[in-house]
């Protein structure tokens, strides 16, 4: 106690349960501040995975399906789980296989980055499936330089040998007409 007073520090009991109790001479306010900083840092590093939901309909169009599925892929890329819901109305309830087909198609589309956590099941007027991000696939993606993907994984990435020289070079017919006008 006298040593703590001479050094203008605090005598803090570290382990009261020990025999004899353990005390330490330290600046208690500084100790509390550093402990708060460590706790704040650990909270900042912790990742929170939320559940995002995407709703589909059995009669969804191709464009809407592609847009919603891209959003699902983005959510999965951010590390969120995604709950996919197919909403049935009226007579659509008598054809749950249509909803199952859509859910299977979504799962197939994002198969490289997600795994099915909860298989499709009918819940009242809705059919629900939960997708979780596949950590192994994301680690493989991070390991490849610049996030490059395999050429096989990108559909339509190979040029069409039967296409004209403009399409093989990556230009479109509209590009050719604008170049011809200038």
Secondary structure, DSSP 8 states (H G I E B T S, - for coil): -HHHHHTT-EEEEEETTSSS-EEEEE-HHHHHHHHHHHHHHHHHHS----EEEEEEETT--HHHHHHHHHHHHHHHHTT-EEEEEEE--GGGGG-HHHHHHHHHHHHHHTTTTEEEEEEEEEETTEEEEEEEE-HHHHHHHHHSGGG---GGGSTT-S--TTS-HHHHTT--HHHHHHHHH-
